[in-house]
Amino acid sequence: MGINIMGMGSYLPEQQLTNDDFKKFIDTNDEWIRTRTGIYSRHMAGWEPAWYMGLKSAQKAIENAGIDPNEIGLVITSTITSDFLTPSIASIIQHEIGAYNAAAFDLGAACSGFVYAVDTASRFLDTDNSLKYVLVVATEALSRFVDFKDRGTCILFGDGSAAAVIEKSDKIFSSFLASDGGGAKKLFARNVQIAPEVKTENNFDDGFPEKPMHQLYQDGKEVYKFAVKALPKAFNSASEKIGIKSEDIDWFIPHQANVRIIETAAKNLGVSIEKFIVTLDHHGNTSSASIPLAFCEALEKGLIKRGQKLALIGFGAGLTYGSVILEY
């Protein structure tokens, strides 16, 4: 069983910060950022909530798919930067688009989130014959969680959203999902505080580095070492299931974290970097939204065409990783 992506849509916040903008409040410069990351600008959500960005990309995807929202049976939203602990962003989007017959839930797999969500959508479509369409939305507002005094991390991240309408099909499809929870302490943001009224003295230490609540912590070197191994492993594990080789893939669409990671992974796979869709130079790292944002841009440029084979590869906090191979 495969899937068919009927339509996609994206949304980027109005505000855009260049590398030169960061010089105003931290000790850095354009050359330092470009040479280490490949990034020169990124969009930042000002007034736009994560749910609103997700809604806008979902509306575009539905319009491009040419379907009635009432035929959507499930909405899956991938995010680690929800505006609320509850309700889910998926529930808000489900109502706002008029998908009144759909179930809805959020999925949190960090930068691998879109890959996890597409895999989940394929499994629902495979096991529920009454399900016609699944809407997958990846929306992230990472600027809400970065420490703008930490030049090693704040320069990396951007905000945005992208969505896909998916149906069941007989096209080729394979997936592989995995997690290395031993690396959880290498990339995280706390979201829990104890109320003064219930706090008790104890010596409990969860082993995570000290970082203010809601601020992202990243051990860049360790994440890099993980990513350059995880990317080829994720692809190879998915491709082996269906007997596809790297040379059979028309386009690789990796998580957009760092251009060095992508270049190293391409080398490890024995694939030309020219076959990789790269948009991080003007998007930055948008976590789970990075893969579908790159997908959308490649479609708009006419790079990706119907019938081509694509490999979507994610890796990120958790530490999660995974790959989906599909025919567009």
N, C-alpha and C positions, 0 to 999 in steps of 0.2 A: 504494500500500500504506500502510495506517495501522497504528495500534496501539490496544490497549485496556488501560487500567490496571485490573486486576482487583481489586486490594486494596492498601491502604497502611497503614503503621504508623510510629509514632514513639517516641522515647525521649529524655527530658531528665534530666540528672543531678540528684541529690538536692539538692545545694548551690545556693543562689541568692544572688547578691550584688546589693544595691540600690546606687543612686548614693551613698547616705549611707554605705555600707560603705567606699567608696573614700576618704572623708574621713579615715579612720583612718591611712592610710599615704601619701597624696599630697595636694598642695595643689589641691583641687577642691571642688565642691559640686554638689548636685542640679540647681540652676538652670543652672549652666554647662554641664553635660552634656546636659540635656534640650533646651536651646535650640539647641545645636550639632549634636545627633545624633538627638534624638527617643527616646533610650533611657532607661529608668529602672531596669531590672533585667535580669539575664542569668544563665543557669545555668552553673556551673563544675564540671567533672569533678574530683572529689577522688580517690576510690579507683577510679573506673570507667575502665578502659582504652578506647581508641577502638574496639577490636574488640568489646568487651563491649557498648558502646552500640549498635554496628551489629548485633550479634546480636539484641538485644532488639527493635529496630525491625523487623528481618527476620522474626522470629517472629510479630510482630503482623500484618505485611503478609501473610504466608502464611496465617495464621488467617483474616484478613478476606477473602482471595481464595478460601478454601475448597478449596485444592489439596493434593495429595500432594507433599512436597518432592522425592521421587524423580523427579517429572516436570519439575523445573527442569533445564534443559540448560546454563545459563550464569549465573554470579554475577559482577556487575561492582560493585566498590566504589570510590566516589569519595572520595578523602581526600588531604589534604596533611599530615596529622598522624598518620601511622601510628605504632604502638607499636614497629615493627620496620623495619629496612631490608629485611630478608627474614625470614620469609615474608610474602606478601601478606596483608592483612586478609581479602580475599575468600576465600582458601584456608581460613583459620580458620573463617570464617562458613559456608562451604560444608560443612565437616565437621560443625560443631556443629548445624546445622539438619537434617542428614541428607540433603542433596542429593548423594548419592553418585555420581550419574551426570553431575554438572555439571563443566564447566570453570570456571576462576575466575582473575580478574586484577584488580589495582588500576588506577585511572585517576587521573592527577593533572592537573587543569585548574583548580585553585584554586576560586574562587567560582562559576565557570561549570561546575563539575564535574558537577552533576546533569544539566544540559542536554546536555553532551557525552556523558554515560553513557546517557541516554535515546535520543539520536540513534544511538549505537553499538548499543544493543539493537535498535532498529528495523532497522538494516542487517543484523545477524545473523539476525533473524527473517525478513527479506525474502529472504535468500540461502541459508538452510539450512532445507529443508522438514522435516527431522527434529527441529528445535528447536521445542518446544512453549511453554515459558515461560522468560523471563529475569527474574532478580531483580536489581534495581538498589538498592544501598545507599549512602547518603551519610552518612559519620560523621566528625565533627571534634572534636578536643580542643585548640582553639587556646590555651586557658589555659596549656598546657605551653610555649608559644613566645612569649608576650608579655612585654615588659619592664614590670614593675609599678612601675617608677620613672618611666616615660614616660607622663604623664597624657594625652598626645595620642592614644595608641594603646590603652593597656590598658583604657580605659573602653569601647571599641568592641566587644570580642569576647566571644563566649559559646561554649558547647559543646553538642553534641546530635547526634542521628541521626534519619534517616527513610528509609524504604524503600518500594519499589513492585514489585509482581509484574506483569509485562507480557506480553501475548500479541499475536499477529498479528491484524489486523482490517481491515475495509474502511472504517473511519472516516477522516475527513479528517486529514491529517498533513502538516506541512512543517517544515523545519528549516534553520538557517543557523548555521555555526560559523566563527569567525575568531580571529586572533591578531595583536597588534601587539607583536612582540618587542622593538621599540625602547624600550618602556617597562618592560622587565624589571627595570631598576635602581630603579624607583619603588616596588616592593613585593616584598620577598623575605625569606627567612630562610636562612642558611647551614647546611649539613649535612655539611661536609667539613673535616677537619683533617689536617695532615701529621704523621706520627709522628716524634718526635725522631731516631729511628735512621736515617731516610731523608731528613731535611730537608737541602736544599742552599741556599746563599745565592744569591739572584738578585733582579733588579729588576722582576720581573713584576707588573703591576698590572692586575687584571681590570676596573677602572673602577667597581666597586660600592662604595658608601659603607661606611665602617668600622662594623661592628656585631658584637657577640659572637656566637659560633656558637649556633644554635638560638633566637636572639631576632629577632622580627619587626621589620622596618624598613618604614615607609610614609611616602611623601611625599604627605600628605593633599591638598594643593592640586592636584597633578598628577593624582592618581587621580580626584579629583572632576571635573576638566575632561575626563578620558577617559570617565568613566562616564556623564555627562549626554549625551554624543554617542553612545556605544556602545549604550546601551539602545534609543533609537528606531531607530538604524541596524539593529540586530540584528532587531528586530521587523519593520521594513519590508522587509528583505531576505528574511525567511521568508514574509511575507504575500504579497509580490508573486508568489511562485512558484505560488500557488494562487488568486490573485485575491480575497483576503480583505482587508477594510479594518478599521481600528481599531474602527469602530462595530459590526462583526460579532462582536467578541469580548465574551463575557460577563464574563470575569475576567482581569485581568493579574496574574501572580504573579512579581514581580521579585526579584532578589537583595536581601536585606535588609541593606544596608550603612549607609545614612544617609537619614533621612526627607527631607532637602533634595534629595538625588539623585533620589528617587522623585517628589517634587513637581515638580521641574524637568523630568524626563523625561515625566511625564504632560502637562505644559504643552506640551512640544515635539511630543508626539504628538497634541495637541488632544483629549485624553481626560480626563474627570473623574477626580479622585483617588479618588472613591467606587467606581470600578471596579477599584481596585488593592487586592489583599490585602496588608495591612501588619501584621506581627507583631514587628518589630524592637524595639518599645518594651519588650517583656518577654522577648525572646530575644537581643537584640544581634545582632552579625554572626557567624553560625555558618558562614561560608564555604559550601562546597558543600551543607551540610545546610539552609541557610536557605530555599531554595525549597520542597523537599519538606516541611519542618516547617510552613511557612505553608500549603501545600496541605492537609496533614493537619488542621491546626486549622480551616481553612475547611470541610472535610468534616464535622468533628465539630460545628460550629456550624450545619450545614445550609445554608451559603451556596452551595456548589458542588453542582450536581445533574447527574444523568445527562443527556446530550444537549447540555450546554453546551459552548461553545467557549472554550478557555483558551490564554493565551500565557504561556509560562514564559521568562523572560529573565534571563540571567546575565552577569556581568562581574566581572573580578578579576585577580589576579596573573598575569603572563605577558607582556604583558597580554592575557588571553583575553576573548572575549565570544561570545555566541550566543543563539539563540532557538529554541524548539520551539512550534509551534502544533498543538493536538490537540483532539479531541472527547472529553470525558469520558463 
